[in-house]
Amino acid sequence: MATVNIIRKGKDDLNLDVAPVSTIQDLKEAIDKKIGIVPKEQELYFLGYPLTEPTSQITELLEMSQNFNLVLHEEDADKSLLNARSPRGFVSDQEMWLITGGKFNFQSILLRANSEERIKLKSNRFGVAQDIEGESGSRIFQVRIYKAKKSGSISLRTVNGVNEVFLKPDEGEEEPLRSIDIKKYDESMNERKRMGPLDHAK
């Protein structure tokens, strides 16, 4: 295995262990597992050059440097998306688990029924657990991923027996949000569970 350093503007670097024969796509998928950003929204650069061929291996690149630069599409989008970093209001008509972060570094937040929670997200993405297996500490969450491109509050409601998610923008009418992905989050693999309180305070 080789350790690569992913440099992100304005954020802490990521250290990932990958096989030396990994492709650009493999590297993007490793980043997705770490921070929950799908490959199609990632732009990787090496020594200033864009890496645009998904099937290209990083073997020869690692002989020159282990540093890669990551730019996310949303960082170049409308500045209003920066509001995603401000606390959002979440309201659910039943108890639901909200999931934020990557597959190996996520946080599970319980939303109480009919009680608004103000939650600060690191991006405009969040997940809603549709099914949970196992006991606390080793639970597996089946999660639908959503992306709220506008600032505003989120409402989770049961409509005709189906859990639906809605965005109430700061301006305009309420609009439904459609799931963009489905993922499994394994609590036993979560780095947050292996960190002590002093680590979380950093």
Residue pairs with C-beta under 8 A, 6 or more apart in sequence:
1 17
1 18
1 19
1 20
2 17
2 18
2 19
2 20
2 62
2 66
3 15
3 16
3 17
3 66
4 15
4 16
4 18
4 27
4 58
4 62
4 66
4 67
4 68
5 13
5 14
5 15
5 66
5 67
5 68
6 13
6 14
6 15
6 16
6 31
6 68
6 69
6 70
7 13
7 67
7 68
7 69
7 70
8 14
8 69
8 70
9 71
9 75
14 31
14 34
14 35
14 70
16 27
16 30
16 31
16 34
18 26
18 27
18 30
18 58
19 26
20 58
20 59
20 62
21 57
21 59
22 30
22 57
22 58
23 54
23 55
23 56
23 57
23 58
24 44
24 51
24 53
24 54
24 55
24 56
24 58
25 39
25 54
25 55
27 44
27 58
27 68
28 39
28 42
28 44
28 54
29 39
31 37
31 39
31 42
31 70
32 38
32 39
32 42
32 102
32 103
33 102
33 103
33 104
34 102
34 103
34 104
34 105
35 101
35 102
35 105
36 100
36 101
36 102
36 103
36 106
36 123
36 125
36 145
37 72
37 102
37 123
37 125
38 180
38 181
39 54
41 72
41 73
41 74
42 70
42 71
42 72
42 73
43 50
43 70
43 71
43 72
43 73
44 50
44 51
44 68
44 69
44 70
44 71
45 51
45 68
45 69
45 70
45 71
46 61
46 65
46 67
46 68
46 69
47 64
47 65
51 68
74 81
74 123
74 124
77 149
80 150
80 151
81 124
81 149
83 151
84 121
84 123
84 124
84 148
84 151
85 120
85 121
85 122
86 120
86 151
87 118
87 119
87 120
88 118
88 119
88 120
88 121
88 148
88 151
88 152
88 153
88 154
89 116
89 117
89 118
89 153
89 154
90 98
90 111
90 116
90 117
90 118
90 119
90 153
90 154
90 156
91 111
91 114
91 115
91 116
91 117
91 153
91 154
91 155
91 156
92 111
92 112
92 113
92 114
92 155
92 156
92 157
93 113
93 114
93 156
93 157
93 158
94 113
94 156
94 158
95 110
95 111
95 112
95 113
96 110
96 111
96 128
96 129
96 156
96 163
97 108
97 109
97 110
97 111
97 128
97 129
97 132
97 141
98 108
98 109
98 110
98 111
98 119
98 126
98 127
98 128
98 129
99 106
99 107
99 108
99 109
99 126
99 127
99 128
99 129
99 141
99 143
99 185
100 106
100 107
100 109
100 119
100 121
100 122
100 125
100 126
100 127
101 107
101 122
101 192
103 183
103 184
103 185
103 186
103 189
104 189
104 190
104 191
105 190
105 191
105 192
106 185
106 190
106 192
107 192
108 129
108 139
108 141
108 185
108 187
109 117
109 119
111 117
111 156
116 153
124 147
124 148
124 149
125 145
125 146
125 147
125 148
126 145
126 146
126 148
126 154
127 141
127 143
127 144
127 145
127 146
127 183
127 185
128 143
128 144
128 146
128 156
128 163
128 165
129 141
129 142
129 143
129 185
130 142
130 143
130 144
130 163
131 141
131 142
132 139
132 140
132 141
132 142
133 139
133 140
133 142
134 140
134 187
136 187
137 187
137 188
137 193
138 187
138 188
139 187
140 184
140 185
140 186
140 187
141 184
141 185
141 187
142 182
142 184
143 182
143 183
143 184
143 185
144 165
144 179
144 181
144 182
145 179
145 180
145 181
145 182
145 183
146 165
146 177
146 178
146 179
146 180
147 177
147 180
148 154
148 167
148 177
150 167
150 169
150 170
150 172
151 169
151 170
152 167
152 168
152 169
152 170
153 167
153 168
154 165
154 166
154 167
154 168
154 177
155 165
155 166
155 167
155 168
155 174
156 163
156 164
156 165
156 166
157 163
157 164
157 166
158 164
164 176
165 176
165 177
165 179
166 174
166 175
166 176
166 177
167 174
167 175
167 176
167 177
168 174
169 175
187 193
192 200
